[in-house]
Amino acid sequence: MQYMLNKEPGKSAALESESALLHIVARPGNKDAGGMKTIEIPFDGMAEANLQIINSYESEDGTIIFDALRSADSSGGSKSSTQWPWASTLGDFQNMSSKKSLWRYEVNPKKGLVSKDCISQDQLYFGVINSNTSAQKHRYIYAAAGAMGEGVAPPQGITKFDLDTGARESWFPESYEFCGEPMYAERRGDDSEDGGYILSTLFNGKDECSELVVLKANDVAAGPIARVPIGIAVPHGFHGCFASTDDANWTYEQIERRAKLADKMETRGSMWNEVKSDFSGLGLRFDDMEEYFGDLM
């Protein structure tokens, strides 16, 4: 009833301190395509309720391997706030944020076993890979990192892990500058796994403005090779994806139309259970759709 009345799962759901279940579904082309197998992940005192999977692949012997950022406390800290700024001091951030770490899981479907090893206990966010290695064996992971090592701190620098050698390199900006999610972008003519660039938005807390920073993926420690002022302040923590096609090159007018629709839906959010088939429950009409999505209809 609590969820039905205010649609906040956090107030009606509780996390159980016990083993999580991993469901494996056979992919198309497999002789057991569509079939599912469930394996229990051994409980080690920290629940796998909020895994942020970076990549997964199947090795030649059938072992399924995936790397993930793991949260020590999936509740996200001792308290939460929806008011901006939701954290104005390091202490506030630590009270509202969970401890994160990087882990590797190895799954043996035939034996029904799962093992896990910690790659790094440092506070990490937004783990990514070169998207060309998605669902394939990857060597490098890039992530945003806090500046306090294993201590809980907001994402600030960019770090790179070499999973073959165990090496790691990082770059951190000034104390008042904070990087967001790193994103791998290819460099034309270079097909190597780390031959491209790492892009990230950097928020300058002193001047309250943002930049796009570009780093060489094979030399992250050297820092940015370019810093491009965006002209506005991008809220710290925004993240997205890199697209090499025109699909992501929206015009200002297209973005503005979608923003207006999002604002209109947000103002009607408390009436979520009154939506009708014509969207009128959200205060929207079909001519709204024409206005905001006319370029796609």
KASUL-V402682 format. One line per field, one symbol per residue. ss: DSSP state (A for helix, B for strand, O for the rest). phi: phi as a letter, one per 30 degrees, with the letter a starting at -180 (. if undefined). burial: I if it has 24 or more other C-alpha atoms within 12 Angstrom, else O. Layout:
BEGIN
ss=???
phi=???
burial=???
END
This chain:
BEGIN
ss=OAAAAAOOAAAAOOOOOOOBBBBBBOOOOOOOOOOBBBBBBOOOOOOOOOOBBBBBBBOOOOOBBBBBBBBOOOOOOOOOOOOOOOOOOAAAAAAAOOOBBBBBBBBBOOOOBBBBBBBBOOOBBBBBOOAAAOOOOOOBBBBBBOOOOOOOOOOOBBBBBBOOOOOBBBBOOOOOBBBOOOBBBOBOOBOOOOOOBBBBBBBBOOOOBBBBBBBBOOOAAAOBBBBBBOOOOOOOOOOOOOOOOAAAOOOAAAAAAAAAAAAAAAAOAAAAAAOOOOOAAAOOOAAAAAAAAOOOO
phi=.edddbhcedcbcbdcdadccccccddejddcejdbbcbddedcjbdcdbdcdcabacdddjdccbcadccdbddijdabbcdcddacbddddddcccdbacbccbccddcicbcbbddacddbbhdbbdddceibdcccbcadbdccidddadebccbbccddcidbbbbbdddccbdcddbdbdceibcddbdcbccadcccddchbbbccbbddcadddidcabcddjbcdedjdbaacbccddcdddedddddddddddddddcddcedcdcdciddcicbdddddddbedcc
burial=OOOOOOOOOOOOOOOOOOOOOIOIOOOOOOOOOOOOOOOOIIOOOIOIIOIIIIIIIIOOOOOIIIIIIIIIIIIIOOOOOOOOOOOOOOOOIIIIIIIIIIIIIIIIIOOOOIIIOOIIIIIIIIIIIIIOOOOOIIIIIIIIIIIOIOOIIIIIIIIIIIOOOOOIIIIIIOOOIIIIIIIIIIOOOOOOIIOIIIIIIIIIOOOOOIIIIIIIIIIIOOIIOOOOOOOOOIOIOOIOIIOOOOOOOOOOOOOOOIOOIOOOIOOOOOOOOOOOOOOOOIIIOOOOIOOIOOOOO
END
